Amino acid sequence: MKTIDRFLVIVSFLAIHVSLNAQTARQVLDKTADVITSKGGATARFSISGSKIKSEGSISLKGNKFYASTPQAAIWFNGKTQWSYMKSSNEVNISTPNEAKQAQMNPYKFLTLYRNGYQLSIQRTKKSYLVHLMAQDKKRGIQELYITINRTSYKPSLVKFRQGASWTSIIVSQVSTQKLADSIFEFPSKDYPKAEIIDLR
């Protein structure tokens, strides 16, 4: 009987520890989301590398919306529709991307991902939090993420995520918050009068 009681105490302790650990990870991500979106938007520089992509550029974001610019392309996403302009071909592809596709160009996609469907855990170093997200549903486009967040500013510096067996890393720098107009995240068709429009929706 004592063995069973001791076992139940250990299980209860572990359950409480896991719960508190997850809550702390969520609090860190909540704080990060608050800092990044505190003035209605943010801008940053980023460098992305993975098995099928390697680029760098700048990004503006507001909630689930973003505008990203690289030497090869420009991408506008208004929360539903995405416009991808390829400079080499003067083409604009219109699509409704899934979460994995969004994350490939938006290092802040985790700001909405973590709220549902992920198990959270956290590690701490002297200067950073390392938050780990693991998808509870094996069908999720992004199965796993690691986010490195500054312990003082709560600004992320590195986002790594896994799709299948492939990992993509995004280094984030020069993060600043500011109020951004919603029009930034809509494709300005008047500025690209000769671009070929390809609707993939």
FENRAQUI-V766845 format. One line per field, one symbol per residue. phi: phi as a letter, one per 30 degrees, with the letter a starting at -180 (. if undefined). psi: psi as a letter, one per 20 degrees, with the letter a starting at -180 (. if undefined). burial: I if it has 16 or more other C-alpha atoms within 10 Angstrom, else O. A space follows every 50 residues. Layout:
phi=???
psi=???
burial=???
This chain:
phi=.dddddddddddddddddddddddddddddddddddcdcilabacbbbba dbaaablbbcbaiccabbbbdcabbcbcjbccccccddchccccbbdddd ddddcbdceddcdddbibdcbbbbcdcbcccccbddcdcddcdabbbcbd dccicdcabbbccicccbcbccbhdbcadcddddccddeddbdcddcbcc d
psi=ghggggghggggggggggghggggghhghgggggghjhkjrqqrqqpppa hjqorrbqqpqocjqqpqprhhrpppojigqppooohhilqopprnqrhg hghhinijhihhgihpjqpqrqqpahiqpoppppphpiiqhohqqppppp igikpqhpppqpocjpqppopprlpqqrppqhhhjppnhhimhjqppooj .
burial=OOOOOOOOOOOOOOOOOOOOIIOIIIOIIIIIIOIIIOOIIIIIIIIIII OOOOOIIIIIIIIIIIIIIIOOIIIIIIIOIIIIIIOOOOIIIIIIIOII OIIIIIIIIIIOIIOOOIIIIIOOOOOIIIIIIIIOOOOIIIIIIIIIII IOOIIIIIIIIIOOOOIIIIIIIOIIIIOIOOOIIIIOOOOOOOOOIOOO O
